[in-house]
Amino acid sequence: MGADRLTTTDWSALVRPSLLGLEPYRPGPSLTELKRLHGLDEIAKLNWNEDLFGPLSGAREAVEAELENVWMYPEQAYSDLRTAVGGWIGVSPELIVPAHGIQALIAAVSHTFVRDGDAVVVAAPTYGLYAQVCAASGAEVLRVPCREFRLDLQAMAEAAAASGARLVWVCDPNNPTGAHVEVEEWEAFLEALPAETVAVVDEAYGEYVQPELRLRRERDVEDGRRVAVLRTFSKIFGLAGLRLGYAVVAPHLAAFLNVVQEPFNVNRAALAAGRACVAHPERIEARRQESAEARAQLSRLLVEAGMEPVPSHANFVLVDTGVDDLALAERLVAHGVLVRPGSEFGLGGFVRITVGPLPLMERVAAELRMARDALLPANARR
Ligand SMILES: Cc1ncc(COP(=O)(O)O)c(C=O)c1O
């Protein structure tokens, strides 16, 4: 088969027109490539907000024990996981829709609601996949700027009302800023939301929020509000590689999501690990505290080094470095530390750093200080 034959079909004339001009997600060079490029043995991966403390204890053993069953499809309705998660968060299993991560649920929600030409509202900056997936479904994406790094829920509700938006995407705590939504803001937002709009809340980092500050949006779902909540096992549970998440939605909406989701989209190992994690809520709380201490220490060290971290309720810290963030990230990777440059989400001069064990935080702060000093004018160095 000649390579020239591969170009005989103009696929862009055949695919949905809404895909034209959209770029696929590019994960960047792999760790192996980076190690080779910079001659490194190890790289600290602080750019993707995985939980650097590792899987919660009990998850690994549950996966190992499940491996002998992997010749079978996962149980059709995932009833064990739905019961376990429902018991843990205090809702009926009927409200739980498992999926292979929030990313899959973002697509399922978008396919369920968005028609060509519908408006959807997202914050700027926020997690990029909402806009990407909705644009691919033919939506017009309206971006509402954050105010002082916080979601401006009032302006988001106003944008929804003015445009008759189908969906408003709320990321709480917001990635990449780490800010969380307060109860009063949330209640006012729900009241202001027009009747044709659904609020989709991505709580990927929700379990890192102090329990007293956390919103119980499963109660909004039970109260019949137009709210869909998305949660994941990728973050505090330390299972990003297994791909497991779930939605909390009204049973009627669950049925629609299950029409558009593929059957058996969650694997047995992930289901077993998820059940093992929620069986021990005290381990989740211990992880939250460990992570919060490390986050506080990282923020302290960044301030000592002359930088301005944004207060965070998640497992990452956004910090204003006052220097070129792309150059800074480049210097850091050469020293085996990967961080996310803020320019990638419109915040030049900032970097986003994933929180991990204390010794790692100390190392990262020291590396960051040195790399930043090298980029500062001589009279501004500390
Ligand atoms: C806000 C947010 N939502 C969703 C995800 C991805 O979640 P999952 O691994 O469950 O697909 C991420 C990953 O970084 C995220 O930051």
The ligand as an SDF file (V2000), in Angstrom:
LIG
                    3D

 16 16  0  0  0  0  0  0  0  0999 V2000
  -10.4750   19.2360   37.1050 C   0  0  0  0  0  0  0  0  0  0  0  0
  -10.1340   17.8810   36.5910 C   0  0  0  0  0  0  0  0  0  0  0  0
  -11.1210   17.0670   36.1950 N   0  0  0  0  0  0  0  0  0  0  0  0
  -10.8700   15.8390   35.7260 C   0  0  0  0  0  0  0  0  0  0  0  0
   -9.5730   15.3660   35.6320 C   0  0  0  0  0  0  0  0  0  0  0  0
   -9.3450   13.9990   35.0830 C   0  0  0  0  0  0  0  0  0  0  0  0
  -10.0340   13.0800   35.8840 O   0  0  0  0  0  0  0  0  0  0  0  0
  -10.0360   11.5340   35.5330 P   0  0  0  0  0  0  0  0  0  0  0  0
   -8.6590   11.0160   35.7920 O   0  0  0  0  0  0  0  0  0  0  0  0
  -11.0540   10.9840   36.4790 O   0  0  0  0  0  0  0  0  0  0  0  0
  -10.4560   11.3850   34.1040 O   0  0  0  0  0  0  0  0  0  0  0  0
   -8.5170   16.1720   36.0200 C   0  0  0  0  0  0  0  0  0  0  0  0
   -7.1220   15.6960   35.8920 C   0  0  0  0  0  0  0  0  0  0  0  0
   -6.1640   16.3650   36.0840 O   0  0  0  0  0  0  0  0  0  0  0  0
   -8.8020   17.4680   36.5060 C   0  0  0  0  0  0  0  0  0  0  0  0
   -7.8250   18.3040   36.8650 O   0  0  0  0  0  0  0  0  0  0  0  0
  1  2  1  0
  2  3  1  0
  2 15  2  0
  3  4  2  0
  4  5  1  0
  5  6  1  0
  5 12  2  0
  6  7  1  0
  7  8  1  0
  8  9  2  0
  8 10  1  0
  8 11  1  0
 12 13  1  0
 12 15  1  0
 13 14  2  0
 15 16  1  0
M  END
$$$$
